[in-house]
Amino acid sequence: MQRSVRRAAARVLVASVLWRLVCVATLIITTHTQTAFDTSGALLRWTIPGADREVAWDTWAVPFVRWDTVYFVGMAHPLGGYQYEQMLAFQPGIVGILRLLGTSHASPWSPTRAVVRTTLLANILSCVSPVLLYLVTRAQFRSEKFAVRAALLSVFAPASGTALSSPTPEPFFSFLALLGLTCLSWDAAPRLARLWAAACFAGATLFRANGVLLSGFLIWHALWRPSLRRVPRSVAAWMADALTAGGSVLLAGLPLALQQAWAYAHLCPGRPWCRDTVPLPYSYIQAAYWDVGFGRYWTLAQLAPRVDGYVVAVAERRAGL
């Protein structure tokens, strides 16, 4: 690695580490000095068998139990798991990490231990991810200044203060996705790089279902990238690239396929989605429980207040109010 690249990467890493420390300290301080808007974290341990004896929970775990982490910690308990259908919207990666890191040889699984250790790991990965973004951006755009700027902006992204500081899938997903893209930047062995990238994307899909969309990079790398670089290929080489691309795409989507197959085997018959031509609980759950789908979120009822507010603001500005 060139000296200038090492210097820029170190600069990004230092900024990332310092910002992680600020975010973690802010979460801890504000949790203990302000009334919480959402008390789910403080109440969670009373719903987990045996967790009511966790004296350190309120001090060290509650600051990082945010949003869906309430689900993840409950699912990570050895007696938890996918107890309700809507939980299938979550991939098992973060649950597995919490269950693994909460286990100790000398004592049973501890939710406090699980949250604290997973938080530490999540912040370490969040420190490294901007460095990977710098390397990927520099390799693609051939601009040192642009790559450093993009990486530093990612350090101070709005989600970095909470989602990337807590035991959520986002730190693991972003790290694995960027690691896969870094692999695709290797020029020495493109087919081997593609397989390594597919393994990273499979790991990302283990944490978030939309990781399957990263397969598009594998197809681009195999079929379109050589054409952009005007690399001459024989028919045999083109077929080999097509086959490795297909295998890589299947590998990247395997975690989601296995989870959907597990849900079908354990819940069907008896669910509405079991009768679908392609029985996918994920798409059904997103639509039925969260009303997620194309054109579902924005409605005319939501648009009207925004238009009215804009008209009022313009009128007040013209009136000098």
N, C-alpha and C positions, 0 to 999 in steps of 0.2 A: 504494500500500500504506500502511495506517495506521501511525502512529508506533509504537503499542504492538505491532503485528504485526512490524514490523522489529526492534524491541528483543527480542522473544521469539525470533524466528528467529535473530538474532545470538547470543543466549544459547545456543541449542541448537547452533549451528554451532561456537562456541568450545569447548563441552564435547565435541563430537564430534571436533574437531581434536586437542584435548589427549589424549583417550582413544586416538585413532589413534596418536599419537606414543608413548604408553605401551606399546601393544600391539606396535608394530613394534620398539621398543627391547628389549622383553622377549623377543621371538622371537630377535633377533640375539644378545643376551647369553646367554640360556639355551642356545642352539645351540652357542656356543663355550666354555661353562663346564661343561656336563653331557654325559654320554654319551647319545647319542640312542637312544630306544626303537626307532625305525625308521630304518635306515640307507639306505633306498631313495633318498633325495635325494642322498646322497654318492656312491652307486654309479651313479646314472642316467647321468651324462655318459659313462661307459665303454660304454654301449649305444648312444650316438648317434654316427654317423659324424663324425669330425673334432672332436668336443667334448672329447676327452681333453687338448687343448692349452689349455683354458679355465682359466687360472690363478686367476681371480677367482671361479670357481664355488663352491668351498667357503666362501669368505668372505661373499659377498653373495647368492648364489642359494639355497643349501641351506636357510637359515632359513625360506624361504617355499615350499619344495617339500614340500607336505603332502598326504597321502592321494592323491586322484585327480589331483593336479597332476602326478604321475609319468607318468600316461597322457597328460595334455594336452601336456606338453612333448615327449614322444616323438612324438606325433601331429603336432605343429606343425613338426617338421623337414620341409624340402621333399621329402625322400624317404620321409617317414612317412605320415601319413594313416590311414585306417581299414584297418589291416592285418589285424585279427582281428574276427570277427563280434561278439563281446561289446562291442567299442568303439562299436557303433551305439547303445548305451544313452546315449552322450554326444552332445549337440547340438554343432554345429560352431562356435558363436559364440566360445567361449573359445580354441579351437584357432586360429581365424582371427586373433584379436587377438594371440596369442603369435607366430604366424608373421609378421604384419605388423610388430609392434614389434621383433621380433628381426632384422629385415632392415635393412641399411645400404648406402648407395651405394658406400662405400669397401671393404667387406668382406662376406664371405658371412654367411648366417644364423648367429646366435650364440645358444645357449640361455641363457647368462648375461644377455645384453642383453635377451632376450625376457622372462625372469623378472623382472628388475629393473624394466624399463619397465612391464610389465603390473601388477606389484605397486604401483607408484606410481599408475597410473591407477585400480586397484581401490580403493586407500585414499582417493583423491580422491572417487570416487563414494560410498564408504562414509561420508565426511564430509557429503556433501550429502543423502543419503537421509533421515536423521532430520529435516532441515528440511522436506523434501517431506512426510514423515509428519505433521509438525506442521501444515502448511498443509491437508492433506486432513482430518485429524481436526478441526481448528478449523472448517472449512467444513461438516462433517457434523454435529457435535455442538454447535456454537455455544458452546463453552466454552473460554475461554483457558487456564484452569488445567488442565483435563483434557488439552487438546492438548499443552501443554508437558510435562506429566508423562508422557504416552505417548511423546513423542519422546525425552525423557531416558532413560526405561527402555529404549528401543530402542538407545540409544547403548551401554549397558552390558549388552546381551544376551550370553549365554554364547558364542554363535558369533562375536562380534565380535573375540575375541582371536586367532582362527586363520583361520576360513573367510573372514571379511570383511577380513582383512589379507593374504591370499595370492592368487595368480592363479587363482582358482576362479570358476565361473559365478555364485556367490551375490551378490557386490557388483554385478555388471552386471544380474543379474535383478531384484534388489530395487530398484535405481535406476530401471530402465525400467518396472517394475510401478507404483511409486509415482508416476513421472512421468505414466503413463497415467491413474492415478486422479486426479491433479491436473488433468489436462485435462478429465476428466468433471465436475469441480467448476465449470467455467465455465458461466455462465448466459446469456451474451450470444448465443452461436451454438451451440446444443446439437448440431446435426448435424455441424458442422465439428469441434467438440470430440470427438465420437464417433469421427470418422475419425482425428484425431490420436492419440486414445487407442488405437485399433486398431493404428496404426503402432508405438506404444510397446510394446503387448502382443506384437506380432509380433517386435519386437526382443528382448523377454523370452523368448519361445518359442525364439528362435535360440540362447539359452543354456541353457534348461531346458525339457524336453518338457512338463512340467506347466504351462507358461505358457498352454496352450490353455484351461485352466480359468478364466483371467482373462476369457474371452469371456462368462462369466455376468454380469459387470458391464456389458458392452455391451448385453446383452439387457435387463437391469434398467433401464439408463439410458434406453433407447428406448421400452420398452413399459410399465414399471411406475412409474418415477419421476414422469412427468407426472400419473399418476392420484393418487399420494400428495400431490402439490402442487396437485391439483384444477385442472389447466390444461385449459381447454376445447379439444378437438381435433375437427376435421372428419374425415370418412371419408378424404378425400384426405391430410390431415396424418398420420393414423394409418397409412395405407399407405406414405407416404414414410418414416416412422420405422421401419416394419417392414422395408422394403427396405434402408435404410441399416444397420439392425442386422444383417441377414443378410450384407450385403457386408462389414461390419466384422468379423463373426465369421470369415468366410472368410479375411480378411486376417490376422487374429491367428493362425489355425492354419496358415497357408501354410508357414512354415519347417519345421514337423514333417511336413507332407504331402510336401514336396519331398524331405526326407531319406529318408522311407519309400519314396518312388518311386525315388530314386537307389539305395537298397539292393536293391529288387526288380529293377531293371534290371541291376545288376552281380553279384548273387549267385544269382539264380534262373535255371533250376531247380537243385536240389541241396541245398536246405535244407528242414527239416520245415515251416516256416511258409509256404513257397511254395505249398503245397497248400491252405491255409486259404481259406475263402470270402472273407474280407478279409485279405489277406496283410500283417500288420503285424509286422515284425521286432522292434519295440520291446517289445511286450507279451510276445512269445515269449522274448526275451533276458532280460528282467527275471525271468521265471518260471524259465527253464532254468538261468541262471548265478547268480542271486542269490536264488532261491526267494521272489521277491516276488509277492504276490497276496493277495486277500481271505482272511483267516483262516489264512494260511500261517505267519506269524511266531510267534504265540503258540500253544503246544501244552500239553497236559495235563502232559507231562513237565517243562515249564518252570514250570507253575503249582504243582506239588507241593512243590518246595523252598521256594517263597515262602510257601506255607501252613504248612509245617513250621517255617520260621524264625519266622513270626509267632506260632505256638503256643508255641514255646520262649521267645521274648521275653516273652510274657505270663506264662508260668509263672515265669520268673526274676524278673520284676517283683513278682509276688505273694509270692514267697519271700523278697523283700528282697535278692536277689543283685545 
